[in-house]
């Protein structure tokens, strides 16, 4: 399972992609909680309250008070 994380800015609550950082995790079995913790560490959001939305094939993590977001996507 390939897992990709994208950290980008937002404008009006939507992803803006003015800048974007990407990282790929090595294949493995990860729980949703592990993925959220790794994505927050990747983006520097550790310790911040974040809204987390799970869409089944993607997780979106948006911190409160910061115009940024992280997308975690995976494919088999």
Secondary structure by P-SEA (a helix, b strand, c coil): cbbbbbbbccccccccccbbbbbbbccccccaaaaaaaaaaaaccccbbbbbbbcccbbbbbbcccccbbbbbbcc
